[in-house]
Amino acid sequence: DGRSYWAISIADSVNEETKESVPFIAEDHLRNDLDAVKSELLNRLRGLGSEDCKFAIDLIEDTNPMSVYASRSAEQVKIGPYLQKDGKVVLVGDSAHAMPLSYGQSAA
């Protein structure tokens, strides 16, 4: 039907003085201002100055802001301990990091 679905994850920054997390996009924008969400995404990607971001920039530019769903994802902080009796563990691929539940892949 010609539709594409895409997802992007951009980390929050950390305030150097307070060491507190600074949200990438303000909470009120996530719910009320999809134009601002789109603009913030584009500004962040353009600010990286990388040709590798061009595909994502083009995709976001072509996306109607009313089609954007934005939410904060919560990263899993603690993953264990799940060790063998000998204390060794092997992590391969996506098992080496937690998947944000908002991606719908955490149970996959």
Backbone hydrogen bonds in HBPLUS format (Angstrom, degrees):
<---DONOR---> <-ACCEPTOR-->    atom                        ^
c    i                          cat <-CA-CA->   ^        H-A-AA   ^      H-
h    n   atom  resd res      DA  || num        DHA   H-A  angle D-A-AA Bond
n    s   type  num  typ     dist DA aas  dist angle  dist       angle   num
A0013-SER N   A0022-VAL O   3.14 MM   9  5.20 149.9  2.24 154.9 149.9     1
A0022-VAL N   A0013-SER O   2.73 MM   9  5.20 168.7  1.74 150.8 149.9     2
A0015-ASN N   A0020-GLU O   2.86 MM   5  5.41 169.0  1.87 162.5 161.1     3
A0019-LYS N   A0015-ASN O   2.65 MM   4  4.98 139.3  1.81 145.1 154.7     4
A0029-HIS N   A0026-ALA O   2.98 MM   3  5.37 131.0  2.22 107.8 121.0     5
A0030-LEU N   A0026-ALA O   3.24 MM   4  6.66 148.1  2.35 149.6 158.8     6
A0030-LEU N   A0027-GLU O   3.13 MM   3  5.21 121.3  2.49  96.4 110.7     7
A0032-ASN N   A0028-ASP O   2.96 MM   4  5.86 151.2  2.04 143.5 152.4     8
A0033-ASP N   A0029-HIS O   3.11 MM   4  4.58 158.9  2.15 118.8 123.3     9
A0036-ALA N   A0033-ASP O   3.06 MM   3  5.34 122.3  2.41 101.0 114.5    10
A0037-VAL N   A0033-ASP O   3.12 MM   4  6.55 149.1  2.22 144.4 153.6    11
A0038-LYS N   A0034-LEU O   3.01 MM   4  6.21 167.1  2.03 148.2 150.5    12
A0039-SER N   A0035-ASP O   2.93 MM   4  6.13 160.9  1.97 146.0 151.8    13
A0040-GLU N   A0036-ALA O   2.82 MM   4  5.96 160.3  1.86 149.6 154.6    14
A0041-LEU N   A0037-VAL O   2.99 MM   4  6.22 161.5  2.02 152.7 157.6    15
A0042-LEU N   A0038-LYS O   3.00 MM   4  6.25 166.1  2.02 152.8 156.4    16
A0043-ASN N   A0039-SER O   2.86 MM   4  6.07 162.4  1.89 151.6 156.8    17
A0044-ARG N   A0040-GLU O   2.94 MM   4  6.09 162.9  1.97 150.0 154.3    18
A0045-LEU N   A0041-LEU O   3.02 MM   4  6.24 168.7  2.03 154.5 157.4    19
A0046-ARG N   A0042-LEU O   2.85 MM   4  5.95 166.4  1.87 154.6 159.0    20
A0047-GLY N   A0043-ASN O   2.90 MM   4  5.88 148.8  1.99 141.9 150.7    21
A0048-LEU N   A0045-LEU O   3.19 MM   3  5.41 151.3  2.28 102.4 110.8    22
A0049-GLY N   A0046-ARG O   3.06 MM   3  5.64 154.1  2.12 114.0 121.2    23
A0053-CYS N   A0050-SER O   3.10 MM   3  5.63 159.9  2.15 111.8 117.7    24
A0054-LYS N   A0051-GLU O   3.13 MM   3  5.45 164.8  2.15 112.6 117.4    25
A0057-ILE N   A0053-CYS O   2.90 MM   4  6.11 162.3  1.93 160.6 166.7    26
A0058-ASP N   A0054-LYS O   2.86 MM   4  6.04 167.3  1.87 156.6 159.4    27
A0059-LEU N   A0055-PHE O   2.99 MM   4  6.18 158.7  2.03 147.7 153.8    28
A0060-ILE N   A0056-ALA O   2.92 MM   4  6.12 164.4  1.94 153.0 156.5    29
A0061-GLU N   A0057-ILE O   2.85 MM   4  6.02 162.0  1.89 152.9 158.5    30
A0062-ASP N   A0058-ASP O   3.07 MM   4  6.23 147.8  2.18 143.7 151.4    31
A0063-THR N   A0060-ILE O   3.06 MM   3  5.08 159.1  2.11 105.6 112.0    32
A0067-SER N   A0064-ASN O   2.78 MM   3  5.40 162.6  1.81 123.9 130.0    33
A0068-VAL N   A0065-PRO O   3.11 MM   3  5.27 165.6  2.13 109.5 113.5    34
A0084-GLN N   A0088-LYS O   3.32 MM   4  5.66 165.8  2.34 143.8 147.3    35
A0087-GLY N   A0084-GLN O   2.82 MM   3  5.16 161.2  1.86 115.5 120.8    36
A0095-SER N   A0092-VAL O   3.15 MM   3  5.58 149.5  2.25 137.8 134.5    37
A0096-ALA N   A0093-GLY O   3.06 MM   3  5.85 166.5  2.08 121.3 125.6    38
A0097-HIS N   A0094-ASP O   3.39 MM   3  5.81 171.2  2.39 111.7 113.5    39
A0103-TYR N   A0100-PRO O   3.05 MM   3  5.78 168.5  2.06 122.1 125.8    40
A0104-GLY N   A0101-LEU O   3.14 MM   3  5.69 165.5  2.16 116.0 120.6    41
A0108-ALA N   A0105-GLN O   3.07 MM   3  5.08 152.1  2.15 102.9 111.7    42
